[in-house]
């Protein structure tokens, strides 16, 4: 199991940090966890193609976690020229409605898709890429999931859990991925000391967790319960007993030299394992990172 951080930022525009996205490689399958704006470009910069991706798992439908979904589906479909299996997509409702609104009849990309499946010039390109007529429109296979559901891959499985973020307006999940090569938990966006995330992450080799602010600087108690504060994140990792903690989704005020080191030092008083300040395109080997093995 190998993890690549595609986007470690927030919705705020940044050259250094794109929005949320992660790539997990297990055998010959490649799973993206969220795909926010800029994550797809990072995928390409990491040496991967859209056609390499077999599965997409979404934690929630904030735009900074799903805006590049359209790019992933369309580039995979266009370049794949009918030679790759349909993308397997999982996430909370209304993911199916969103997918239909993007790629279905009368959807956002309907005119584009009709041009590419009917105009002779587009069919010429399709044939040059090895496609065989007639050309089908994109058809991602969407499964809406709920906490407790299991997702089965070829050499891996994923369990769905609930995070603490934007309920009841958005359903917000985390995922635990397991294979013979290790285990990884992605909490999605989550705040407070969330009991369901602790249960989902129990004894995982890696926990990827949002760290949006320094504890005590939150504007309200509700904000802290929705957006990871540094001592809360450390407590989640400690109680879950994870092998290593990967921090991500940094708001600019804490993503600074000096502040970063202070927050890590304070977290290390609570959680004794490796604490990794994530960066775009950082790669981590699972479970070796729990022994400080960063590629």
Residue pairs with C-beta under 8 A, 6 or more apart in sequence:
1 24
1 25
1 26
1 156
1 177
1 179
1 181
1 182
1 184
1 285
1 286
1 287
2 24
2 25
2 283
2 284
2 285
2 286
2 295
3 22
3 23
3 24
3 25
3 184
3 206
3 208
3 246
3 283
3 284
3 285
3 286
3 289
4 22
4 23
4 24
4 25
4 46
4 281
4 282
4 283
4 284
5 22
5 246
5 248
5 278
5 279
5 280
5 281
5 282
5 283
5 284
6 18
6 21
6 22
6 23
6 32
6 35
6 39
6 40
6 42
6 43
6 46
6 280
6 281
7 17
7 18
7 19
7 20
7 21
7 22
7 34
7 36
7 38
7 39
7 42
7 280
8 17
8 18
8 20
8 248
8 249
8 250
8 278
8 279
8 280
8 282
9 16
9 17
9 18
9 19
9 20
9 38
9 249
9 250
9 280
10 17
10 19
10 64
10 212
10 249
10 250
10 251
10 252
11 19
11 36
11 37
11 62
11 63
11 64
12 251
12 252
14 252
16 280
17 250
17 255
17 279
17 280
18 36
18 37
18 38
18 39
18 41
18 42
18 280
19 36
19 37
19 38
19 39
19 64
19 65
19 67
20 34
20 36
20 39
20 64
20 65
20 189
20 248
20 249
21 32
21 33
21 34
21 35
21 36
21 38
21 39
21 40
21 42
21 43
21 65
21 68
22 32
22 33
22 34
22 186
22 208
23 30
23 31
23 32
23 33
23 43
23 46
23 48
23 53
24 30
24 31
24 32
24 33
24 177
24 184
25 31
26 153
26 155
26 156
26 177
26 179
26 181
27 154
27 155
27 156
27 179
28 154
29 54
29 55
29 153
29 154
29 155
29 156
30 48
30 52
30 53
30 54
30 55
31 53
31 54
31 55
31 56
31 57
31 153
31 156
31 158
31 177
32 39
32 43
32 53
32 55
32 56
32 57
32 72
33 57
33 59
33 175
33 186
33 208
34 57
34 58
34 59
34 65
34 66
34 186
34 188
35 56
35 58
35 65
35 66
35 67
35 68
35 69
35 71
35 72
36 63
36 64
36 65
36 66
36 67
36 68
37 63
37 64
37 67
37 68
38 68
39 68
40 50
40 68
40 71
40 72
40 75
42 280
42 281
43 49
43 50
43 53
45 281
46 281
46 283
49 79
50 71
50 72
50 75
50 76
50 79
50 80
51 76
51 79
51 80
51 84
53 72
53 76
53 87
54 85
54 87
54 88
54 153
55 87
55 88
55 89
55 90
55 151
55 153
56 69
56 72
56 87
56 88
56 89
56 90
56 91
56 140
57 89
57 90
57 91
57 151
57 158
57 175
58 65
58 66
58 69
58 89
58 90
58 91
58 92
58 95
59 65
59 91
59 92
59 163
59 172
59 173
59 174
59 175
59 186
59 188
59 189
60 91
60 92
60 163
60 165
60 166
60 170
60 171
60 172
60 173
60 188
60 189
61 91
61 92
61 94
61 95
61 98
61 170
62 166
62 170
62 189
65 188
65 189
66 91
66 98
69 102
70 102
70 103
70 108
70 109
72 87
73 87
73 102
73 103
73 138
73 140
74 103
74 109
74 112
74 138
76 84
76 87
76 138
77 137
77 138
78 116
79 129
81 126
81 129
81 130
81 131
82 126
82 131
82 132
82 135
82 136
83 130
83 131
86 139
86 140
86 141
87 140
87 141
88 140
88 141
88 143
89 95
89 99
89 140
89 141
89 142
89 143
90 142
90 143
90 144
90 145
90 151
90 158
90 160
91 142
91 144
91 145
91 173
92 144
92 145
92 146
92 170
92 171
92 172
92 173
93 144
93 171
94 144
95 142
95 144
96 142
96 144
99 140
99 142
100 107
101 107
101 108
102 108
102 109
103 109
103 110
103 113
103 137
103 138
103 139
103 140
104 110
113 137
113 138
115 122
116 122
116 126
116 135
117 123
117 134
117 135
117 136
117 137
123 133
123 135
126 133
126 135
127 133
143 151
145 151
145 160
145 173
146 160
146 171
147 160
147 161
147 162
147 173
147 196
148 159
148 160
148 161
149 159
149 160
150 157
150 158
150 159
150 160
151 157
151 158
151 159
151 160
151 175
155 179
155 180
156 177
156 178
156 179
157 177
157 178
157 179
158 175
158 176
158 177
158 178
159 175
159 176
159 178
159 200
160 173
160 174
160 175
161 173
161 174
161 175
161 176
161 196
161 197
161 199
161 200
162 172
162 173
162 174
162 196
162 197
163 172
163 173
163 174
163 187
163 188
163 189
163 190
163 194
163 196
163 197
164 172
164 190
164 191
164 192
164 194
164 196
164 197
164 225
164 226
165 172
165 188
165 189
165 190
165 191
165 226
165 227
166 172
166 189
166 226
172 188
172 189
172 190
173 188
174 185
174 186
174 187
174 188
174 190
174 196
174 197
174 200
174 201
175 185
175 186
175 188
175 200
176 183
176 184
176 185
176 200
176 201
176 204
177 183
177 184
177 185
177 186
178 184
181 286
181 287
182 205
182 206
182 286
182 287
183 203
183 204
183 205
183 206
183 286
183 287
184 204
184 205
184 206
184 207
184 208
184 286
185 197
185 200
185 201
185 204
185 206
185 207
185 208
185 240
185 242
186 208
187 194
187 197
187 200
187 201
187 207
187 208
187 209
187 210
187 236
188 210
189 210
189 226
189 227
189 228
189 249
190 197
190 209
190 210
190 228
191 210
191 212
191 223
191 224
191 225
191 226
191 227
191 228
191 229
191 232
192 224
192 225
192 226
192 229
192 232
193 232
193 235
193 236
193 239
194 236
197 209
197 236
197 240
198 236
198 239
198 240
199 240
201 207
201 236
201 237
201 240
201 242
202 240
202 241
203 240
203 241
203 242
203 243
204 240
204 242
204 243
205 242
205 243
205 244
205 286
205 287
205 289
205 290
206 242
206 243
206 244
206 245
206 246
206 284
206 286
206 287
206 289
206 290
207 236
207 237
207 240
207 242
207 244
207 245
207 246
208 246
208 248
208 278
209 228
209 233
209 236
209 237
209 245
209 246
209 247
209 248
210 227
210 228
210 233
210 248
210 249
211 228
211 229
211 230
211 233
211 247
211 248
211 249
211 250
211 254
211 263
212 227
212 228
212 229
212 249
212 250
212 251
212 254
213 224
213 227
213 228
213 229
213 230
213 251
213 253
213 254
214 229
214 230
214 253
214 254
214 259
214 263
215 224
215 229
215 230
215 231
215 232
216 229
217 229
217 253
218 224
218 227
218 229
224 232
228 249
230 254
230 263
230 266
230 267
231 266
231 267
231 270
233 245
233 247
233 267
234 245
234 266
234 267
234 268
234 269
234 270
234 271
234 275
235 270
235 271
237 245
237 271
237 273
238 270
238 271
238 272
242 273
242 290
243 273
243 274
243 287
243 289
243 290
244 273
244 274
244 275
244 276
244 289
244 290
245 267
245 271
245 273
245 274
245 275
245 276
246 276
246 278
246 284
246 289
247 275
247 276
247 277
247 278
248 278
253 259
254 260
254 263
260 277
264 275
264 277
267 275
268 275
273 290
274 289
274 290
274 292
276 282
276 284
276 289
276 294
282 294
283 294
283 295
284 293
284 294
284 295
285 293
285 295
